[in-house]
Amino acid sequence: MLREKKAQVINKLADDLSRSEVIIATNYHGLTAKQINEVRNVLMQAGGEYHVVKNNLTHIAVNRIGMDMGDMVVGPTALAYTSGDVLSLIRALEQCTRNKQLSFLKVKGGVLGQRLLTDEKVMSLASLPSREVLISQLVAQLQLPLRSLRDALNSPLYGFIGILQNRQHMVSE
C-alpha cells in the first residue's frame, strides 16, 4: 500500500473511531469474503460499520486519537463501530455470532467510551433492554410512590363516604 493511501486510511479510521460510541474488535479468521460482507451488511442495517484494517494502521489510528484498545488488535482483526445506537450494533453482532454460517466470527473485546470491555461484557450488553423499555420502566417506578400516596390519602375519604352512605341509608329507613 502506498504511503499516501495508508495516510488516508489512518485519517479516516481515526476520524471514524473518534466519533464512535462503541468499538468492538472481532476475529474474522475462517470467514470468507462473502461472509464478511454479510456481517458488514447486517451491521450496516443496525447503523454500524465493519472494517478489516491492517493492525499496524489500526494501532496508529488508535494512538492518534489517544485511545487504548489493550491487546485486542492482534491477529486477524476487524472493527465494528457506530456513533449511533450502541445496543443495536451489539445485538446485530451477537446475532451474527449465533448464526451457524458465521460461526467463525468471534468477539475479542471492545471499547465503550473510554472503558475497555471483555468479550463477555460486550456480549452481555446484548441482553440489556432497549432504551425505550428502560425509560418506560423508570417512569413506572417513578409513578408507583405517587399512586401509593394517592391511595393512602383517598382511603380515609372512601371510608368516610361509606360511613355517610350507611348513615343516610339508616335514616331513610
N, C-alpha and C positions, 0 to 999 in steps of 0.2 A: 504494500500500500504506500502510495506517495505521501510525503511529509505533509503537503497541503491538505490532502484528503484526510489524513489522520487528525490534523488540527481541527478540521471541520467536524469530524465525528466526535472528538473530545469536547468541543464547544457546544455542540447540540446536546450531547449526553449530559454535560454539566448543567446546561440550562434546564433541560427536562427534569433532571433529578433534583435540582434546587427548588423547583416549583411543585414537586410531588409531595403528597401527604404520606404515602407509604411506598416503600421499595422492597420488593421480595426477590430474593435470589433463588433460582431454581437450577437443578441439574437436569439437563436435557439429553444426556448420553443415552443412546439407544433409540431415540426418536428419529424418524425420517424427516426430510424437509417438508413433506406434505403434512405430517402430524404436527410439526412446529407451526406451520401456517394455520392449522386447525385450532391450536391453542391460541395463537395470535388473534384469530377471528373471534373466538369465544370471549377473550379478554377485551377486545375492542368493543364488542357489544355491551360489555359491562362498564365501559368508559375508561378502560385502561390501555396500556401499551405493553408490548412484549418484544424485547430485542435481544438478539445474540450479538455481543460485542466482545472483542478481544479483552482478556483480563487486564493486560497492561494498560490499555486505553481506559478501561473502567477504573482502574486504580488511580490513574492520572486525573480523570474527571472527578472522582470522589474526593481526592485530596484537594483539588482546586476549589471545591465548594466547602471544604472543612468538615466533611462527614467521615465517620468511621463505620466501616462495614465489617470489621473484625476479619475473620478468616473465611467469610462466605464466598469470596470471589477467588476460588481455587478450583481448578479443573474445568470441565465444560459447564459454563455458567451463562444463563440468560436472565435478564432482569425484567420483572413485571412491575409497573408503577402506574400511579394515577394521581392527578391533582383533584379528582372528584370524590365520589363515594368510595371510601376505603372498604367497607364491608361488601359492597357489590363485587369489587375486584377479588377480594379474598374468597368469597363464595364461589365465584366463577372458576378461580384457580383450584379450589377444593373439589369442585365438580369435575374438572379435568383430571385431577389425580385419581379420582374414583373410577374414571372411565377405563374400561379394560383395554381399549385400544391405545390408550395413552399411559399405560401402567408404568412406563419407564420414567415419567416425569416425577421428580422429587423436589420438595421444597427444602432449601438449605437453611433459610432463615430470612429475616427481614429487618427493616428499619422503619419505625413508626415515629414520626417527629425526629427526635434525636435518640430514641431508645432502641437498642438492639433487641431483636426478638429471636428466640429459638424457633426451630421449625414447628415444635409442638405448640408454642404460643401463637404463632401465625395461624395454624390450623384451628386452634381453639376459638379464635376470633370469628371464624365462620359460623359458629353456633350461637353467637350473640343475636338477640332480636334486632330488627331494623330500627332506625331512628324514630320512625313514626310510632312503632309499637312501644318503644321506651318512653316517648313523650306521653302517649295515652295512659301508660301505667303510672307515670308520675302524676298526671292530672287526677287519675282515680285515687291515688294515695293522698293527694292534697285535699280532695273533696271529702274523704272519709271522716276526718275530725269535724268538719263543718256539718256534715249530715248527723253525726252523733250529737253535737251541740244542739242542733235544731230539734232533734228528737227529745233530748233531755229537757229543753225549755218548753216544748209543746206537751210533754207528758202530764205535768200538773194541770195544765189548761184543759186537756182532754178529760182528766179525772174530774175537774170542777164542772165541766159541761155535762158529764154523765150524772153527777150528783144533782144538778139543776133539772135535768130532764126527768130523773126519777122523782124528784120532789114535785115537779109540775104534774107528772102522771098520778102521783098520790093525791094531790089537791084536787085534780079534776075528777077523781072517783068519788 
